[in-house]
Amino acid sequence: MLKDARLICADQVIETEVCIVGAGAAGITLAREFIGYKTKVCLVESGGLEFDPQTQALAEASTVGDPFLPLKDIRHRMFGGNSNLWSIKIGKGQKGVRYAPLDEIDFEKRDGLPYSGWPIERSHLEPYYKRAQSVCQAGPFAYDPDTWENEQAKRLPVNEQQMLSAVFHFGRGNVFSQEYRDELIKADNITVLLNLNAVEIETNESVRTATRLRVASLQGNQFWIAAKVFILAQGGLENPRTLLMSNRQQMAGLGNQHDVVGRYFMDHPLVQGGDFIPADANLFNKMSLYDLRRVNDVPVLGYFKLPQELMRREQLVNISTVLFPRPSKRQLKAIESFKAMAQALVHRKFSQLSTKEFVNIIGGIDYVMLASYLAATKNQSLLHGFHRGGWSELPNNQKRFKVFEVIHQVEQLPNPANRVVLSKERDPLGCQKLELHWRWDTDNALNIQRSQKIVAQEFASSGLGEYRIEYKEGLPKLGIPSGTAHHMGTTRMHIDPKQGVVDENCQVHGISNLFIAGSSVFPTGGYANPTLTIVALSIRLADWIKKSTELVGTTNLGSGLRTMEKSK
């Protein structure tokens, strides 16, 4: 069932059994796990089915510290959440996102890496990863190259004690934003409330049980949702914001007795590594495995990572290495200027057209003409990158390209000083806006620099070519502004409430029926895009809630929950 909350009368109380806040990948996955049960589920979404600028304005926030992507542009308030922003062209006119599980080492407490370690192991999450792979419709759960190699696409011959090949999968964004939306609307036991914003979680006097969620729409009507179980699934920024705003009964906010809510914010910064120059230009025709392509109708992309034993021994953070083919410097400058001028013309920003851009284009007109022709006739990109592959499908790449650009998606170490707090500014609902405090630590950068040197040494010793690492002020060159919209860590998982907001079951410490889903519970983030792990943890949480409510009186969920019996 679908309802527009703007049409609901003010000051009433809507009763349900499970209330999920946020209809992104986490919230949608959770709600789907209750389809076919008698349990009443209410899924609350800030936005609607279409983009609304007024609603999106609620995401406005400020940043203190190093340059970071504007927060209002990378948190999408609309059914489907950020799946509406996924923009990688994966073929057949479809757009999607990269998938990969976290590595075993990402769950470990590692020497030399403060605040590392999850209260669960990777092996525990394995069955949930396999279920998540199916939910994401991203092909078989196979992330090593064996499944994806053939005569035309083979991994490069490197020393696997120094560097490994692995594979990213890709899946469609409209699986969540459209396909699963339609499933939920048809489900008899699920109500999707659109255009409705969480304002405050209310609890009983002892602050041990959440009782109601106060909600409001931009049209001014305000009411409550009473439930037996509450799950926040609003993302790495809004989850802590809701806890911090719920401060009438606990001044610091719910779950924040030890000042942990909002701390340990992490993202996956991109490091612009430099150039890899093949020793033999024919290597450009042997790199199909490392191009975004479809194999058995599954979009995949090969990349490099470090062996876990090496990382343990050298106390390294996790890092991935992706290669994108590039023409000469002259030609690259020309195509970048051509793209900039095209954008300016499309948006009628004629003041941005400059003589310098024209000169650059003329200087590399040979490549501009070739790239434009291939874009028009062969569905090629003007400049291949994370958003587009397919370059390996054409012959004679040794004539088109000169180098590979090296991009690293890296692990950011958890740091309690990187955090989100409530600002003094308020949004149209009267809620305090967020303020992100974020800095890129030198120790983190130096750790990554060591990994870059290992990659460079292996490319050289294997005879493949030279990796010329590009530094900025002696450190790895970070993309500016930083961020990939992978917001993690702000309600981290830890068995000790002094070090985490939720326990190993994603339950907020001290509150029996309040849970959190999404990457905000990640203690560490590895390098992998978080969505597959978000979906896996959401499936696990749904299983836990269903199992726990069948044990009323024997679990910490309390006696107020009713048994959830599956419909026959």
N, C-alpha and C positions, 0 to 999 in steps of 0.2 A: 504494500500500500504506500502511496506517495501523497504527502501533504505539504502544502505551503504554509509555513508557520506564521506568515504575515496575516493570515486569515483566521488565526486562532484567537479566541477572546482572551483578554488579559486576566491575570490574577487567578487562573484556575490551576489545578494540579492534575497532570497527566500521569497515570500509573502504568508501570510496566515492570518486567522482571529484570531485564538486562538493558542498561542504557550505555550505548557506545557513542562517544563524542568524536566526530571526525570521519568523513567518508573519503579517505585516501586509501592507499593499498592496504594499510593495516586494518582500518575500520571496516572496509568492504569485505576483506578476508574473514574477519571475526564474525560479521553478520551472516555471511554465507554458511559458516560452519553450523549455524542454528536452523538452517532451512530444513523442514521436515520434522522439526520438534514442536512440541506444544508450547514451549517457552515463548513468552512475549518479548520481543526485542524492539528497541527504539534506536534508530541510527540518526544522529543529529549532525547536520552539515551546515556550516556557516553560509555557503553560497547556494546557487541554484543549479539548474541544468545548463544554463548559458552564463557566459562571463558578464559580470556586473561591476563597473568601475567603483561604485560606491561601496560595495562589499569588499572589493579588493583593497580599497583604501584602509580598511581595518588592519591590514598587514604592515602598515607603515611603522618603521622603527629606525632608531639611530645606531651608529657604530662608533665606538671609541677604540683607537689603536691603529693597527695597520690597515691599509685599504682592503675592503671586503665588498663582495657583490652586494648591491642594494637589496635589502631584505624584502622590500615590498614587491620586488620583481621575481623572487624565487620561492615564494610560498603562495600557491594558487588556491584561492578560496572559491571552490566550485566542486560539484560532485565529481569524484575521481581524483581530487587533489592534484598533486604534481604530475600525475600520469597525463594530464591534459597538456603539459609542457614538454613531454618527451618528444624529441625531434630528430632522432637518428633515422636516416632513410635506410630501411632494411629491405627494400625491394617490393615489387608488386604494388607500388603506390602507398605502402604502409610506413608508419613512423613508430618508433619504439625506443627501448632502453636496453642498456647492457645488464647482464646478469652474471654473477659469480658468487660462490659461497666463500665465507671466510675460511682461512687455512687453520689447521690444527693449532699452529703456534699462536694464532691470534687470541686463542682462549687461555693460553698459559700465562702464569706469573713468571715474567722473564727477568733474569739478572740484568741490572743496568738500565732497566726501563721502569721508572717509578709509576705506581698506580696501575700497573698492568695486571691482568688476570681476571677471568670470569669465574663465577661460582658453578658453572657447568662446563663440561668438556665438549669438544666438537663431536665426538662419537655419540653423545647423548642427543645431539641435534640432527644427526644423520637421517633418521626416518622422516623427520619433519622437513628437512631440505628436499627430500625426494617428493613429498607431497606438495611442497611449495613450487617445485619445478613444474608439476602438472597444473597447479593453479595459475601460474604465470604463462602457461602454454609456450614454454621455451625449449621444447624438444626433450630428448632423454637427459637424465642427470649424468652427464659425461663431460668433464672439464679438462681431461688430459687429451693430448693430440691424437691418440690411437684411433679414436672413432672417426676423426675428421680428415685423416691423411689419405692421399692417393698418389698415383704416379706424378701428377702435375702439382701436387701440394704436399710437400714433405717438410718436416722440421729441419732447421739448420743444424749442421754437425758441430755441436759444442760439447764441452766437458760438463756433464750433468752434475758433477760435484761442485761446479761453480755457477751454473746458470741452467735453468729449465725452460722449456716451452710449455705453454698452457693455452687454454682457449676460453674466450668470453662467449656467452650466448646472448641472443637478443630476443625480445618479445614485444608484441604490440601493446601500445598504450590503451587502445580502445577496448581491450579485454576488460579493464577495470572501469573505464569511464562510460562505456555503453553496454557491453555484453552482460557484465555482472550487475549493472544497474537494472537492466530489464529483469534479471532473475529475482532480485530483491523486491522489486515492485510487485511481482506476481506472487510472492510468498505470503501466505495467509497470516503468518505469525510475526511478520516484520513490518514495522512502520518507518518509513524514511521521512524525516522532517527536514525540509529545506529552508534556507534563509533564516537560520536560527543560530544564535551565538551563545556559547557558554560564558556565564558571567561569574558564577561562584558555586562552589561545592559546599553544601551545608552538612553538618554532622550532628550527632547527639551530644549531650552535655559532656560526656567523657572524651569526646573526640576520637572514639575508637570505631565508629560506624558512620559511614556516609548515609545520609537520609534523603537528600533532595539535591537536584541540580537547578540552580536559578538560571534561566535563559531569557534572551531578549532578541527582538528583531529590530532592524533599522527603522521600522515604521512606528516603534514606540511601545508595542505590546510586550509585556513581560509576564512570565508565568513560571511554573516549576515542573520538573519531572521527578517523580518519586520512583525508586527502583530498589531491587534487592542487591544488584551488582552494578557498579559503575566502572567503565573502562575509558580512559583518556587515550585517544589515538589521533592526536592533532599535530604530531610532528615534533621535531627537536627544539622548536622555539615556543610553540603554543602550549605544549604539555607543561613545562615549568611555569609558564605565565599563568595558567589556570590555577595551579597550586599556590603560587605566590599571591594571586588576587584573592584567594579564599583565606582571608586573614582576620576574620571577625572573631574566631574562637582561638586561633593561634596566631599571634601577632606577626610571626615571621612567615606564615603561610603553612598550609598542610604539608606534612611530611618533611618539614624543614627545621626540626628541633635542633639539628646540628649544622645548620647553614650549608647544606649540600645541594639543595635544589637550585638548578641553574648553572652550577659549576661544571668544570671539565668539558666545556664545549669543544667539539672537534668537527673538522670537515676533512675533505680529501683534496688538499692543494695540488695543483698541477705544476710540475717543474719542467721548464723548457730546457731540456738537457743539452742541446747542441746538434751537431751533425754527425751522422755515421756515413763514412765514405767507403763504399765497397771496394775491395782490392781488385775485383773483376766486375766490370759493368754488366756482364750477363747475369749477375745475381738478381738484378731487377726482374728478370724473367723466371726466377726460381723462388719467388716469395709469396706464392698464392696463399699458403697457409696463414700468412700474416696480413692478409687483406680481408676486409669485410665481404663475405660472400655467402651464398646459400649452398648447403650440403644436405641432400635429402630433405629439402625445403625448410631447413633450419638455418637462420642467419648466425654465422659464427665469425670470430676474429681471433687469430693467434697473437700471442704476445710472449714476453719473457718475464720470469720471476726468479728469485733466489731460492736455492734449496733451504729447507728449514734447519737442517743441521748446521749449515754455514751461518745462518742468522743467529742460532743459539750460541754458537762458538764465538762469533764476532759481536754479539749483543747489538744486532741491527734491527731497525724498524722494518716493516714490510713495504715493498715497493714493486710496482709493475713498470715494464718498459715496452712502449708501443712505438712502431716505426711507420712513418708516413713519407711516401716518395715526394721529392721536390726537384724542380729544375735548377738551373744555375741561379746564382744570387741576382744577376741582372734580370733574368726572366721572372724570378719570384717577386722581385720588387715591382715588375710591370704588371703582373696579374693581381697583386694586392692593390695597386693603384687603380686598375681597371674595375675591380670589385667595389672599391670605395667610391669611385665616380658613378658607377651604376646605381649604388644605393642613394647617393645624393640626388641623382636625376629622378629616381622613383619617388623619393620623398620631397621632391621640389626644393631641396636645400641648396640652391645654386651658389650661395656664398661659400660653400665648402669645396667648390670646384677650384682647383689651383693650377698654376702653370707647372709646378713641380710634378703633379700627378700626370699631366700630359707628357712631360719629358720622360718620366719613368715608363709610360706605356709605349712611347715611340722607341725607347731603348730596348724594349723586349717584345716588339710587335710580332716577331716570329712565333713566340710561345703563346701570346694572347690570341693570335689567329687560330693556332692549332687547338688550344684549349677550348675556344669558343665553338669551333667546328665539332670537336668530340662531344661537347656538352649538348649540342643541338642534334647530333646524329647517332651518338653511341651512349647516351644517358650517362655521360661522365661528369665528374665535378670539375669546376675550374681549379679547385685546390682541395685535394683529398685530406680528410682528417677524421675526427671522431664521428662527425655527422654523415659521412658518406664514404663508401668503399667502391669496389668494382674496377679499380685501376689494373689489376692483374689479368683481367679478361682480354686485354688487347695485346697484340704482339709488339715486338721492337721497343719494349720499355727502356732498353739500354740507350736508345736514342732520345727518348723523352725526358728521362730523369738523370740527375747527376749525384744526388745525395738522398739520404733518409733523414728527416727531422726526427729527433728522439724526444718523446714526451714520457714523463714519469707521473703516474698517479700514485701519491705517497700516503703513508700513514702519518697522522699527526698525533704526537704523544699527548695523553691526557694531562692537563694542567689546571689546577683549581682556580688559577687567576683568570683563565679564559672562561667567561661566564655571561649569562644573561641576567639582567636585573630589571625591575620595574622603574620606568622613568617618571618624571613629574608631569609629563604631558599626558593628556587623556584623549581617547578616541571618541567618536560620536555617541558611543554607548555609555560613556562615562568611565570606561575601563582604562587603567594606566597602560601606556604603551611600553614596548620593550626597548631596552638599550643593551647592545651587544658589546662586550669588552673582549677584544681578540688581538693577539699578537703572535707572530711567528717566531718561535724560540730559536736562538742560535744553536743550541745543543741539538735540536731536531734537524736543523739544516746540516750541521757537521756530520751527523749520523748518516744522512742521505748522501752526502758527498762521498763517504766511504763506500757506500753501495754503488754509486756511479763509477767509481774507480775499478771496482770488481768487474762490472759489466764491460768497461773499456778494455781491461786486461784480457778478458775472455774473448771478446771480438778479435783482439789482436793476436792472441796466442793460437786461436783456431784458424787463423789465416783468412778470416772473412773480411777484415778491413779495419779502418781506424775510426774510433769514436772520439771526436774532438769535443770535449765537454766545454760548455759555455758557462762562465761564472759571472756573477754581478757582485762587485766588491768582495771577491774571494769566496763567495758562497754560491750554492745552487741558485739558478735564476728562477724565481717564483713568478707565475703568471700574476699580473696586476690588472684589476683587483682580483684578489684570491677568492677561492670558494667554488664548489661544484654543486651546491644546494644539497649536500649530504650532511644534514645537521644531526650530530650525535652527542651522547654522553651526559646530557643535562639533567636526566633523572636516572643516573647510572645504577646498574644492578650490583649489589654487594650484600653478603650475609650480615655485615655489620652496619647498623643504621648510622654510625658515625662516619662511614665511608661511602654509603650509597643511599639512594632514595627508595628503591624497591628491592625485594628479596629475590631469590633464584626463581620464584614463580611469578615475578613481575607484580607482586602485591606491594603497595606502599606500606612501608614499615609503620606498624602501630595502628593501621586502619584496616579492619577485617574484610571490607568488601569494595575497596578501591584499588584498581589495577591500572597499569600503564602499558600500552603497546607502541611499538615503533622503535626507531633507532635512538631515541633519547635514552633507552635503557642500556645501550652498548657501553661497557666499561672501556673497551678499546675498539678501534674501527678498522684495522688492517688497511688494505688499499682497495678492496672490492666494493663496487657499488652496493649500497646497503639493502636494496629492495628485496632480494631473495631471502636474506636473513630476516628482514622485517616480516615477510609473509610466513616464513617458517616459525618464528616466535609467536606470531598471531595464531597460527593453527595449534601450536602447543598450548597457548593460553586458553583457547577455546576448549580444548580437551581437558585441561586442568579444572576449569570452571564447571564443566558438565560432570566430571568425575567427582569433584568436591561436593557439589550440591546433592549428590546421591548419598553422601555420608554425613547428612545433617546431624549435628550434635557431636561429631567426632573430629571435625576440622575447625580451622580458625576462621572459616567463613561465617560462623554464627548460626543460630537456630532460626533466623528470619528467612532463610532461603528455602524455597520449595523444590522438591525433586523435579528434575527435568526429564520427563519420560518421552521417548521418541514415539511419534505417531506411527500407528500401524497402517 
